[in-house]
Amino acid sequence: MSLNLLEETFETTTERTHSTRDREIKRIIEALLFASSDPLSLQKLKEVIQTQYPIRSPELKKLIEKLSQEYKNEGHAFQIAEIGGGFLLRTIEQMRPYLELLHQDRRGEKLSRPATEVLAIIAHRQPITRREMEEIRGVDCSGTVVSLMERGLIEPVGRKEAPGRPIQYGITKRFLQHFGLKSLEEFTTS
């Protein structure tokens, strides 16, 4: 009889310890995501958390999912989004009108129609040269390409094996963030 009581006490203590550990790891995840403006990869989160708690990637992923579900169940104004190969805290869609009011005076947030067209061309055909973009659009794209590079939405990804070795452009992780995409495949299928 006393052996059963001892086993039950041990199991209860182990469950409590595991629960406390999970709660602390979720707090660390929350702090890291809150402090970062860029998506954090599972590997980066794991590296930081492992300084205090040994954890495997599947367990960490499960805790991120639990934390995300807790936010949803408790009706928080934010969520954990998987974007650009990492995780990021983002406000929920229902808060958009308030955020637009907050940021209505910010200039340069909206992309012009030519910039949107060039971005779509690059996303679908990357790597692509400026001349190839101009052939598709029928107009000069040099100013738009510079503007998109300044915003960090595109970047040079190499040079084409052709006379003059023109620069080829591709999208960046910031492009994925800007449009709330996990990967480029998500963009091309939507």
FENNORZI-V286067 format. One record per residue. N is the residue number from 0. PHI is phi in whole degrees, 0 to 359 (none if undefined). PSI is psi in whole degrees, 0 to 359 (999 if undefined). D_LAST is the distance of its C-alpha to the last C-alpha in Angstrom with 1 decimal. Layout:
n,phi,psi,d_last
N,PHI,PSI,D_LAST
N,PHI,PSI,D_LAST
//
This chain:
n,phi,psi,d_last
0,none,315,63.0
1,291,334,62.8
2,293,318,60.5
3,299,317,57.9
4,297,318,58.1
5,297,316,57.6
6,297,317,54.6
7,296,318,53.0
8,297,317,53.7
9,298,314,52.2
10,297,317,49.0
11,297,317,48.7
12,296,318,49.2
13,297,316,46.7
14,298,317,44.0
15,297,317,44.9
16,297,316,44.7
17,295,319,41.3
18,297,317,40.0
19,296,317,41.4
20,299,312,39.8
21,300,317,36.4
22,298,318,36.8
23,293,320,37.8
24,297,319,35.0
25,296,324,32.5
26,295,321,34.4
27,294,314,34.0
28,304,312,30.3
29,300,315,30.1
30,296,317,32.4
31,295,315,30.5
32,293,321,27.1
33,296,322,28.8
34,279,347,30.6
35,255,133,27.6
36,269,351,25.3
37,250,152,23.3
38,300,140,21.6
39,256,128,24.3
40,289,158,23.8
41,302,320,25.3
42,297,318,28.0
43,294,316,29.0
44,301,316,29.3
45,298,316,31.3
46,302,315,33.6
47,290,314,34.5
48,295,324,35.1
49,292,350,37.1
50,293,339,39.7
51,241,323,40.8
52,228,123,39.4
53,294,134,38.7
54,207,145,35.3
55,262,155,33.1
56,304,314,29.4
57,299,322,28.6
58,294,318,31.0
59,297,315,29.4
60,301,318,25.9
61,296,320,27.4
62,292,324,29.2
63,296,316,26.0
64,297,319,24.4
65,298,315,27.7
66,298,317,27.8
67,299,317,24.3
68,294,322,25.4
69,299,316,28.6
70,302,315,26.9
71,295,313,25.0
72,296,326,28.2
73,272,358,30.3
74,73,34,28.1
75,293,158,27.6
76,275,3,25.8
77,226,167,23.9
78,213,166,21.9
79,265,122,21.3
80,249,142,17.8
81,263,110,16.8
82,222,137,15.4
83,54,37,15.9
84,80,15,18.0
85,207,189,20.2
86,243,145,20.9
87,212,142,21.3
88,278,130,22.9
89,223,152,20.8
90,286,152,21.8
91,285,158,20.2
92,303,325,18.2
93,296,343,21.4
94,270,355,23.3
95,308,313,21.1
96,303,323,23.7
97,288,322,26.5
98,291,324,24.9
99,297,320,24.2
100,296,319,27.9
101,297,321,28.9
102,253,17,27.2
103,296,336,27.5
104,272,355,30.1
105,289,129,28.1
106,269,153,27.7
107,80,4,25.1
108,286,323,22.3
109,277,144,20.3
110,271,141,19.0
111,290,165,20.6
112,300,314,18.9
113,300,321,20.2
114,295,319,19.0
115,296,319,15.4
116,296,314,15.7
117,296,318,17.4
118,300,317,14.9
119,297,318,12.0
120,298,313,14.6
121,296,315,15.6
122,299,322,12.4
123,277,333,11.7
124,242,6,15.5
125,302,148,17.1
126,285,144,20.0
127,216,144,21.0
128,271,163,24.1
129,299,319,24.8
130,299,319,26.5
131,296,324,23.6
132,296,317,21.4
133,294,325,24.3
134,295,322,24.6
135,289,313,21.1
136,278,331,21.5
137,84,8,25.2
138,218,165,26.4
139,297,136,27.6
140,243,4,25.0
141,300,315,27.5
142,296,321,27.6
143,293,319,23.9
144,298,316,23.6
145,298,315,26.5
146,299,316,25.0
147,293,326,21.7
148,291,320,23.9
149,298,325,26.1
150,281,351,23.2
151,78,18,22.4
152,272,335,18.8
153,227,164,19.8
154,206,156,22.8
155,294,134,24.9
156,241,359,24.2
157,158,191,27.0
158,233,142,28.9
159,281,141,28.6
160,281,79,31.5
161,208,165,32.6
162,307,131,35.5
163,86,351,35.4
164,41,65,32.9
165,295,152,30.2
166,289,138,27.9
167,254,143,24.4
168,245,153,21.7
169,214,170,18.7
170,278,165,16.6
171,246,173,18.3
172,297,329,17.8
173,296,327,18.4
174,302,313,15.2
175,299,317,13.3
176,298,313,15.7
177,303,321,15.4
178,260,4,11.7
179,66,39,12.3
180,253,146,10.3
181,284,320,12.3
182,206,168,11.6
183,295,329,10.1
184,302,324,8.6
185,297,325,6.3
186,290,316,5.4
187,287,339,5.7
188,266,351,3.8
189,270,999,0.0
//
